[in-house]
Amino acid sequence: MNEGKPKVLIIEDNNDLSNMFKTAFETKNYEVEVSLNGMDGITKAAEWKPDVILLDIMMPQMNGYEVLQALKNNTSLPVKVVINSNLEQEKDAQKAMEMGADLYLKKSEHTPFEAVDKVDELMGRK
């Protein structure tokens, strides 16, 4: 992990949600970048090299599964990927985990601050 603050990239097409998560992560001492679509998110990830990516599934142009696949195929990015989705079915979570996600969160079950707590646990910050 980087010296200082851990870096989180939020890839989320809903501006209001991305801002809420950005605020929650910044409050917990993360450095935060936001991307509103998958293509931009992949580019930002490659350039900025975050420690963790909070990734939505349902996005226009390129969905979260496609982003996850692209990230996992780029072996130079040892990044943890946390799926943060409205998809509630177990098969969606299972698919994401099989594709290499490190954690699957359902948006309806966690506030942004609770999601940050889960990421903290994943990152060994708890």
N, C-alpha and C positions, 0 to 999 in steps of 0.2 A: 504494500500500500504506500501511497505517496507520503512524503513528510508533511506534517501539518494536517489540514482538514482533508477528509476523504471527499472525493469528487463523485457527484451523482448527476447523471444525464437523465432527464425526464422526457420521454418520447410519448406525447399525448396530444391528440388533435383538438381537444376541448380546452380552449384558452382559460376559462374560469377554473377548471380542475387543475390544469398545469400550474396556474398561479397559486392555488391553495397548497398543492404539494411542494412547490418551490419554497413557499413561506415556512411550511412545517420543517423541511430539511434544513433551511438556513437557520431556523431557531435552534436546531439540534447540532449546529456547528458543521454543516456540510457546505462545500463549495458546489453551486448548482448551475447547470446549463439546461435550457429548455429547447426542445425541438417539437414543432407542430406537425411533422409528418415523418414517415419512415425513411425516405431517401435522405432527407436532411439529417435525420438522426444517425444514420450509418456514417455519413460524412463527418459529422461532429464527433462521433465516437472514435473514428480513426484518427482525427486530428487532435482531440482533447484528451483521449485515453482516460476515461472515467474509471473509477473503482467499481461502480455499480450503475446499472441502467434500470430505471423504472419504465416499463414498456406496456403501453395499451395494445390490445389486439385489434379492435374494430376501428380502423382508420382508412381514409380514402387512399387511392393510388396503390399503396403498399401496406398490407396488413401486418400486424405484430408477428405472426408466424413467419412471414417472409423476412421481416427484419431480423428475427431471432436466427433463422437459418443463415442469413448473410453474415451475422455477427459470429456465429459458431464456426462458419467456414473460414473466417479470417483468424487463423491461429495466432497471429501476432497480438491479438487483443485478449488478454486474460481477464476478462471482465465478468462480474457476477450479473446475471440478468434476473430481475424480479418482474414477473408479469402482473399487471394491475388491470383487471378486466371486469366488465359487466357480464361476461359469459359465465353463467352459474352452473353449467352442467359438468359433472365429473369428467366426462370424456374430453372436455376442453382443457381442463387442468392436466389431465393425463397426457394429452397430446403435447402440451407445452413442456412438461417435465421430460418426456421422451425426446423432445427436440433439443434439450440441454438447458432449459430454464432452471434456475437455482431455487426459485420460490414462486408460488402462484397465489395471488391475493385477489379476493372478490371485492370490488369497490363497495358493494352494498354492506359488507361486513366490517369495514374498517374506516375510521376517520383518517384523514391525512396523518395526524400525529401517531395514531396506532400503526399505520403503515410504516412510518419512520422507525418506530420501536422494533417492528419485525425486521426491517433492514439492518438496524443496529445489531440485533441478535445474529443475523446472517454474517455480518462483518466482524463479529467478535468484539463489539463495542459495549456490550452489556456486562 
